[in-house]
Amino acid sequence: GDLDNGPEQPSGHELLIDGRAPRAGELMRIPTLGATMRGIAAEGKAYIYQGEFAQKLADHVQRYGGWLTPADMAAHISTWDEPISADYRGVTLYECPPNGQGLAAIIAVNLAAGFDLAAMSEADRVHTMIECMRLGFADAQQWVCDPYVVPIPLSELTSKAYANQRRKLIDARRAAQNVRYGDPIAGSETVYRSVVNGEGNACSFINSLYMGTGSGLVVPGTGVSLQNRAALFVLDAEHPNALAPNKRPYHTIIPAMTVRAGELHACYGVMGGYTQPQGHFQVLSHLVDFDLSPQQALDMPRWQLVGPKAGLGAGDEGGFVQIEEGWSFGTLAELTRRGHRLLPVDGFGRVGFGGGQLIMRDPATGVLIGGSEPRKDGAAIGW
């Protein structure tokens, strides 16, 4: 069609070899992207947001019906934001604040802190964590937006008092059929890297174009693909995350870090859209509640709520729980009895449960322990 990366958009071939993807182990050169990277190295962000590159980008977007202009590019600013956090049994979890979806993980962790997950049966534990995640996503879907445009009651949403209030909605015997956000005011194409050095300095980094190759647009002569994050805006004008110009949408990518007693505990992330806060929550529980190693924590079978936008409650149209092979039949039967609508996933479909990378640090010895996701490409490397 007119909007693909084929003959109508030949610049897409800058990222291919003779019109095909590179084979495993095949060397590939992208001279246009190399030139772009050299420009950034020489001029910094001004190379991207001002001048010839910005004009090329805007022209290409407008060619395909978009509205981006060089003035929009020049007006861009990046912000340094304070992370949001939750204490989980003496370990502090740090997540990106809105417009990132780290809020979903923080709320779920605050809720779970009120339960003794380690003492529960497998079925009880999974049921409880799913219900915590339902409530976390319910608030995230309502409140995650651009805080520079719409005020967000973050201190209330992340408070223990709010968690205590919302925890009362969790029924130990039944899955919630319909889940609403609370009132906190009184009254894939994703890449993740975790890097830690010998002194304990850590970087938790994630980047993504969102859907596949993002917008599917490659700016001619630059080797640069464009993202399509605006797809996560809401088309309800009254919603905090309503589509609007000069505004950031709900964002799925969220690197994480945990600290214990003021020392780095773990630097990690779990790629995969809406899987990310769910993966953060489950991996943290494996590390803290069961004292697993990084690789063991990543290897454990996972569950995930299928589609926060399509409905979170077990009675909602999209309120399914995907559950990976590896759980006992008894646990699956008990979860079903409690009202969870399970969708078992095995084989290559397991890639949908995210891609985690994790480094832990022993504060006493400084020893670093790494783990890499078995469901996706990745590696833990020391040097």
C-alpha positions in Angstrom: 0.0 0.0 0.0 0.9 3.7 0.0 2.1 3.6 3.6 4.4 0.6 3.6 8.1 0.4 3.4 8.0 -1.1 -0.1 8.3 0.7 -3.4 6.2 3.7 -2.1 8.7 4.3 0.7 12.0 3.1 -0.6 13.9 4.6 2.4 12.8 1.6 4.4 15.4 -0.4 2.4 18.2 1.5 4.2 17.6 -0.9 7.0 17.6 -4.0 4.8 20.2 -5.9 2.6 18.9 -6.1 -0.9 15.4 -5.9 0.3 15.7 -8.6 3.0 16.5 -8.8 6.7 20.1 -9.7 7.6 20.8 -13.4 8.3 22.2 -14.5 11.6 25.9 -13.6 11.8 25.8 -11.5 8.6 27.6 -8.2 8.7 25.5 -5.2 7.7 26.4 -1.6 7.0 23.9 1.2 7.3 26.0 4.2 6.1 23.1 6.7 6.4 22.5 5.8 10.1 26.3 6.0 10.6 26.3 9.5 9.2 23.4 10.4 11.5 25.2 9.0 14.6 28.3 11.0 13.7 26.2 14.2 13.4 24.8 13.6 16.9 28.3 13.0 18.2 29.5 16.3 16.7 26.5 18.5 17.4 24.5 16.9 20.2 20.7 16.9 20.3 20.7 20.1 18.1 21.5 17.9 15.2 18.2 16.0 15.6 15.9 18.8 16.7 17.1 21.7 14.5 18.3 22.2 11.0 18.4 19.8 8.1 17.6 16.6 9.9 14.5 18.1 11.5 13.3 19.4 8.1 13.8 16.0 6.5 11.9 14.3 9.3 9.0 16.7 9.2 8.8 16.5 5.4 8.7 12.7 5.4 6.0 12.6 8.2 3.9 15.1 6.3 4.2 13.1 3.1 2.4 10.3 4.9 -0.4 12.5 6.3 1.2 13.5 9.6 1.3 17.0 11.1 4.8 17.2 12.5 6.7 20.4 11.6 10.3 21.7 12.1 8.9 24.1 14.7 7.6 21.1 16.7 11.0 19.5 16.6 12.7 22.7 17.7 10.3 23.1 20.6 11.1 19.7 22.1 12.5 19.5 25.6 13.7 16.6 27.7 13.2 16.5 31.4 15.0 15.1 34.4 12.3 13.5 36.6 12.4 12.1 40.1 11.5 8.3 40.2 8.6 7.0 42.1 9.2 4.3 44.6 7.7 1.6 46.9 9.1 -0.3 49.8 8.8 -4.0 49.6 10.0 -5.9 52.7 13.0 -3.7 53.1 13.8 -3.4 49.4 13.0 -0.1 47.7 11.7 -0.4 44.1 12.3 2.6 41.9 10.3 3.1 38.7 9.8 5.9 36.0 7.0 8.3 37.0 4.2 9.2 34.6 4.0 9.5 31.7 5.6 6.1 32.2 3.5 3.1 33.4 5.8 2.4 36.3 2.9 3.6 38.5 1.1 0.2 37.8 4.1 -1.7 39.3 4.4 0.6 42.3 0.7 0.3 43.2 0.8 -3.5 42.7 3.9 -3.8 44.9 2.3 -1.6 47.6 -0.8 -3.8 47.6 1.3 -7.0 47.7 3.3 -5.8 50.7 0.2 -6.3 52.8 0.2 -10.1 52.1 2.7 -12.8 53.1 3.2 -14.2 49.6 6.0 -16.5 50.6 3.7 -18.3 53.0 0.9 -18.8 50.5 0.1 -21.8 48.3 1.0 -21.3 44.7 -2.6 -20.8 43.7 -3.2 -18.3 46.5 0.0 -16.4 45.6 -0.8 -16.1 41.9 -4.4 -15.2 42.5 -3.3 -12.4 45.0 -0.7 -11.0 42.6 -3.1 -11.0 39.6 -5.6 -9.1 41.7 -2.9 -6.6 42.9 -2.0 -6.1 39.2 -5.6 -5.5 38.1 -5.9 -2.7 40.6 -2.5 -1.3 39.6 -3.4 -1.1 36.0 -6.9 0.3 36.8 -5.2 3.4 38.3 -2.4 3.6 35.7 -4.9 3.6 32.9 -6.8 6.5 34.5 -3.9 8.6 35.8 -0.8 8.0 33.6 -0.6 11.0 31.3 1.7 14.0 30.8 2.1 15.5 34.3 3.3 18.8 32.8 -0.2 19.1 31.2 -2.5 17.4 33.7 -1.8 17.3 37.5 -1.5 13.7 38.8 -1.9 13.0 42.6 1.2 10.9 42.7 2.0 11.1 46.4 -1.5 9.9 47.2 -1.5 7.1 44.5 1.8 5.7 45.8 1.0 6.0 49.5 0.6 3.1 51.9 -2.7 4.6 53.1 -4.1 4.4 49.5 -2.8 0.8 49.2 -4.5 -0.1 52.5 -7.8 1.3 51.2 -7.6 -0.4 47.8 -6.4 -3.7 49.3 -9.8 -4.2 50.8 -11.2 -4.8 47.3 -9.2 -8.0 46.9 -11.3 -11.1 47.5 -9.1 -14.1 48.4 -11.7 -16.5 47.0 -12.8 -14.8 43.7 -11.3 -12.9 40.8 -12.6 -9.3 40.5 -15.2 -9.2 37.7 -15.1 -5.4 37.1 -12.2 -3.2 38.2 -12.5 0.6 38.5 -9.7 3.1 39.3 -9.7 4.5 42.7 -10.0 8.0 44.1 -6.6 8.7 45.7 -7.5 12.3 46.7 -8.7 12.4 50.3 -11.9 13.8 50.6 8.1 -5.3 20.0 10.5 -3.8 19.3 12.1 -2.9 22.6 15.8 -2.9 23.7 16.8 -3.0 27.4 20.3 -2.9 29.0 21.3 -3.2 32.6 24.9 -2.0 33.3 26.6 -2.0 36.7 30.3 -1.2 37.3 32.7 -2.3 40.1 31.8 0.7 42.3 28.1 -0.1 42.2 27.1 2.6 39.8 24.2 1.4 37.7 22.3 2.3 34.6 18.9 0.8 33.8 18.1 1.8 30.2 15.2 1.0 27.8 14.2 2.2 24.4 11.4 1.3 22.0 9.6 2.4 18.8 6.4 0.8 20.3 4.7 -1.3 17.5 7.0 -3.4 15.4 9.0 -0.8 13.5 7.0 2.0 15.1 5.2 4.1 12.5 6.9 2.2 9.7 8.5 5.4 8.5 12.2 5.6 7.8 13.4 9.2 7.2 15.2 9.1 3.8 19.0 9.4 3.9 19.2 9.1 7.7 18.6 5.4 8.6 16.3 6.5 11.4 12.9 4.8 12.1 10.1 6.9 13.7 8.1 5.7 16.7 4.3 5.6 17.0 3.8 6.3 20.7 0.8 8.6 20.1 -1.2 5.4 19.6 -1.4 5.2 23.4 -3.4 8.5 23.7 -7.1 8.2 24.6 -9.7 9.7 22.3 -11.9 10.8 25.2 -11.5 14.6 25.5 -12.2 14.4 29.2 -9.6 11.8 30.0 -6.3 12.9 31.5 -4.5 11.1 28.7 -6.6 12.6 26.0 -4.9 13.1 22.6 -3.6 16.7 22.4 -0.6 18.6 20.8 2.6 19.3 22.8 1.7 16.5 25.2 3.3 13.2 26.1 1.1 10.0 26.0 0.9 7.0 28.3 4.3 5.3 27.9 5.0 1.6 28.4 8.8 1.5 28.6 10.0 1.6 32.3 13.5 0.7 33.5 13.6 -0.3 37.1 16.1 -0.4 40.0 16.0 -1.6 43.6 17.9 -0.4 46.6 18.3 -2.1 50.0 19.7 -0.2 53.0 21.0 2.5 50.8 23.0 0.1 48.5 22.2 -1.0 45.0 20.2 -4.3 45.2 19.2 -4.9 41.6 19.2 -3.1 38.2 16.7 -4.6 35.9 13.9 -4.4 33.3 11.4 -6.6 31.6 10.6 -5.6 28.0 7.2 -6.1 26.5 4.5 -3.3 26.4 1.9 -3.8 29.1 3.9 -6.9 30.3 6.6 -4.6 31.8 5.1 -3.6 35.2 3.7 -7.1 35.6 7.2 -8.5 34.9 8.8 -6.1 37.4 6.3 -7.1 40.0 6.8 -10.9 39.6 10.6 -10.7 39.3 10.8 -8.5 42.4 8.7 -11.1 44.4 11.0 -13.9 43.2 14.1 -12.0 44.4 12.7 -10.8 47.7 10.1 -13.4 48.8 12.0 -16.5 47.6 15.6 -15.3 47.5 16.1 -16.6 44.0 19.1 -15.7 41.9 18.7 -13.4 38.9 18.6 -16.2 36.4 16.2 -18.2 38.5 13.9 -15.2 38.9 13.8 -14.7 35.1 13.3 -18.4 34.4 10.2 -18.7 36.6 6.9 -19.1 34.7 4.8 -15.9 34.4 1.2 -14.8 34.1 -0.1 -11.5 32.6 -3.3 -9.6 32.2 -3.9 -9.5 28.5 -5.1 -6.0 27.7 -5.5 -3.2 30.2 -7.2 -1.1 27.6 -9.7 -3.9 26.8 -10.8 -4.5 30.4 -9.2 -5.6 33.6 -11.9 -7.4 35.5 -12.4 -11.1 34.9 -16.0 -10.2 33.8 -14.8 -7.6 31.3 -14.6 -8.4 27.6 -10.8 -8.3 27.5 -10.3 -9.5 31.1 -8.3 -12.7 30.3 -5.1 -13.8 32.1 -2.5 -15.4 29.9 -0.6 -18.0 31.8 2.7 -19.6 30.8 3.4 -23.3 30.7 5.1 -24.5 33.9 2.4 -24.0 36.5 0.9 -27.0 38.2 -2.5 -28.3 37.0 -3.7 -27.9 40.6 -2.9 -24.2 40.5 -4.6 -23.7 37.1 -7.7 -25.5 38.3 -7.9 -23.4 41.5 -7.4 -20.1 39.6 -10.2 -21.1 37.2 -12.4 -22.0 40.1 -11.9 -18.5 41.6 -13.2 -17.0 38.3 -10.0 -16.2 36.4 -10.3 -16.7 32.7 -7.0 -18.3 31.8 -5.4 -18.5 28.3 -2.6 -21.1 28.5 0.5 -20.2 26.3 3.3 -22.5 25.4 6.0 -22.9 22.7 7.1 -19.8 20.8 4.1 -17.8 22.1 6.0 -17.5 25.4 7.9 -14.6 23.9 4.9 -12.5 24.8 5.7 -12.8 28.5 8.5 -10.2 28.2 12.2 -10.0 28.0 14.1 -9.4 31.2 17.7 -8.5 32.0 18.9 -8.3 35.6 22.0 -7.6 37.5 22.2 -8.0 41.3 25.0 -6.7 43.5 26.2 -8.1 46.8 26.9 -5.0 48.9 29.4 -6.9 51.2 31.7 -8.2 48.4 30.8 -6.1 45.4 30.2 -9.3 43.4 27.8 -8.8 40.5 25.4 -11.6 39.5 23.6 -11.4 36.1 20.7 -13.1 34.5 19.2 -12.9 31.0 15.8 -13.7 29.7 15.3 -17.3 28.3 12.3 -16.2 26.2 14.2 -13.7 24.0 17.6 -12.8 22.7 20.0 -11.5 25.4 23.1 -12.2 27.4 24.7 -11.6 30.8 28.3 -10.5 30.2 31.1 -9.6 32.7 34.2 -7.7 31.8 
